[in-house]
């Protein structure tokens, strides 16, 4: 791959001074690929964590136990009303400092690394929005439908899993798509705690090669393509889940 | 857990019996002491003006609406006991609602099969065969792969009936099941209920279809303002009503 494009970008650099070093220099190429790979892993993990929190939190919000509902409400207040970058720094430097260190045979490493903290922090941040999104969907499911299930002997848990949730997901999918796209972009904040995702690795390249504008263009393109792909996936899901004749 | 009270119940006793049932919503008393006994295989219609508590009454029978006072028994099981095994009750009593309330994300066949599979954990093949037979009975075999929103109101209501029947209940409750339907589809639903009653199913109906109530009922209850004003065989209620309130109501609707 690199062999194929390298001559072109080398000549581009020589003739115009536009230095896209990752496209001819194998070391920078490796850093770019690694950055993209970590970024995709990071985004996937963040979205997964935020979805689990969203479903569990929204389910807990319907709990009959009042303290459980308070806990969820407090969580939402805290994490929606503070900047994600502050949360990230809080988790990494605040909580990271007091988490146990693991003996790696001679040297010590924190039990949770920067990647782990980024997933936890941004996942929790995104989860606080997802709870509210799922809740709006859950509230839109008619009581009469749940009542029908109850009359057929469904337990409260089975009603949630088999009736409420599948309908709620369909109702809140557009809002969920927005939040997922937003989370994918927020993942770049992991840069501040040195997670080697795309923003971080490209910053390494532009520091070494002094090609800031070129790498900025690359970074923009990466996110544009990535978000387009996510949006496409979500629209396919929306299409697949659409019910004939329902809500149209 | 309660000891199985069904052991003390024999088919010679009422299958559904309400005694002194009161229900208040806040300060508003909807039911002011209702007594009804229904024998196995009987078809009972509850008629009366809007707001007289008919729907509340029928919903107390499967425990959807808790009573404030009094006793509701189905096959000897006290419905409003705190320790009631709800599932045991819901296996015995099926209910069909005015708005059908089908599960919109499942096909017709899945709607019918869902409860026996998930709640009773019955064998899929058996449930499927039973569901298909029921859909045949309500004349919707050709719609089994359709989603509820693709069906007419009358068709949806017949699916709802099949869905309830697939749990093999002993008693069926119908809460104004034709009230939301177009006049031309009312008949198809009524025919389905009539077939069911003909098969010996115990049925309790809240209805505004007076002609149907007269034709199908063994017994008719006229309710007004939370009380049973008058009850008896349809010939008596419709032809020789004793109470002036019954007469007034019937003169308005007939």
Boltz contact constraints between the chains, C-beta under 6 A:
constraints:
  - contact:
      token1: [A, 144]
      token2: [B, 99]
      max_distance: 6.0
  - contact:
      token1: [A, 144]
      token2: [B, 101]
      max_distance: 6.0
  - contact:
      token1: [A, 145]
      token2: [B, 101]
      max_distance: 6.0
  - contact:
      token1: [A, 148]
      token2: [B, 101]
      max_distance: 6.0
  - contact:
      token1: [A, 151]
      token2: [B, 62]
      max_distance: 6.0
  - contact:
      token1: [A, 151]
      token2: [B, 95]
      max_distance: 6.0
  - contact:
      token1: [A, 152]
      token2: [B, 115]
      max_distance: 6.0
  - contact:
      token1: [A, 153]
      token2: [B, 87]
      max_distance: 6.0
  - contact:
      token1: [A, 153]
      token2: [B, 90]
      max_distance: 6.0
  - contact:
      token1: [A, 153]
      token2: [B, 119]
      max_distance: 6.0
  - contact:
      token1: [A, 158]
      token2: [B, 118]
      max_distance: 6.0
  - contact:
      token1: [A, 166]
      token2: [B, 105]
      max_distance: 6.0
  - contact:
      token1: [A, 167]
      token2: [B, 105]
      max_distance: 6.0
  - contact:
      token1: [A, 243]
      token2: [B, 104]
      max_distance: 6.0
  - contact:
      token1: [A, 243]
      token2: [B, 105]
      max_distance: 6.0
  - contact:
      token1: [A, 243]
      token2: [B, 147]
      max_distance: 6.0
  - contact:
      token1: [A, 244]
      token2: [B, 147]
      max_distance: 6.0
  - contact:
      token1: [A, 244]
      token2: [B, 150]
      max_distance: 6.0
  - contact:
      token1: [A, 245]
      token2: [B, 149]
      max_distance: 6.0
  - contact:
      token1: [A, 245]
      token2: [B, 150]
      max_distance: 6.0
  - contact:
      token1: [A, 246]
      token2: [B, 104]
      max_distance: 6.0
  - contact:
      token1: [A, 246]
      token2: [B, 149]
      max_distance: 6.0
